[in-house]
Amino acid sequence: MVISNKPLRFILAAFVACLPLMSFSNSEKDSAHVQTETAHEAASEGHHAEPTDVKSKIKAFIGHHVLDSHDFTLTQDDETGKYYGFPLPVIILDNGLQIFSSSKFNHGHAVAESNGNYYVINHHDGKIYKTDAAGTITEDEKTGHPTNVRPLDFSITKTVLSIFVAALLMFWLFTSLAKSYAKNGGIASGAGRFFEPLVIFIRDEVAIPNIGEKHHKKYMSYLLTIFFFVLFLNIFGLTPLGINATGNLTITFSLAILTFLITNLTANKNYWGHIFWMPGVPKPMRIILAPIELLGVFIKPFSLMIRLYANIFAGHIVLMSIIGLMFIFKSWIGSSLSFGLSFALSILEILVAFLQAYIFTMLSALYFGSAVEEHHHEEEGHH
């Protein structure tokens, strides 16, 4: 994909301008939004009242943890109401391009204004909606979903930032690995010594056995990219930053679509022949089996998407729930057990991070192998 330099510089400039570490205080940052915030909170009472009991607070915290957000919140002082973290740039296409810092939202407690347009973050889905100066949110009586207009949102959220970081990290690591091969006569050095065994493992244990010696090379770049990309995002999800990229259905859907497109665009005649007119099967059965086989073409990427999403998402929910038990038990015995269990589960999550990256790569290689498999009956006839 080709990206022109000017838009890229513009986005990077807006991104860098919003990155400095800073703290947000209700008393300091809300001075310009006191009236709008008060009106917004008044409109949010009733169905959207903040939870007061411990269990509800934990449930709400877990819900916010697995959602994407427009800023990083590292910690919060309950006594002063001060947040510590840093905002991210908000980029909205609505009456022109609207670019501003997410600090204007004050973590969802204030209405953000940009060129006469007003926006608010909905607490339930974390999405930006257009509103008025009072922060009014109207809801559908049946579904409870906001009926306000949602502008086109191209913001740099936590998930988008983690994708950028993973991409830059991969580019730096493997560029360094390639340079070390050239300098040291094919011997890795530095951080490349750790990643070289993984590269060889993907080639010898995933690509060649599933795709074959003849065709595996043209898929290696994608397999390595998808393995390390999913792995790095999974590892980022284990940090206290609240990143849940691979637990986001849109991310896993995009990755599955890539595997689907590569599989079907590089498939040979034998692959399509086994789908629409299976050899060695009576003709009446071929008519029946063809739609089923065609359906399987779409089920494969769907299973890829759900498998990665469900495992990572469930891991976050379970781990956060066990940590939340410490605040419910309020005793040294229960809290100690919760801490020990959450620690053991965190270690297990590291294994799951590697395992899910491996499974996604393995299944992708398996689909590629079926797409380029040679017609064995013809080869036997020639021999």
Summary of the structure (lengths in Angstrom):
residues: 383
radius of gyration: 25.4
end to end distance: 44.5
largest distance: 84.6
contacts: 1113
relative contact order: 0.09
helix: 60%
strand: 11%
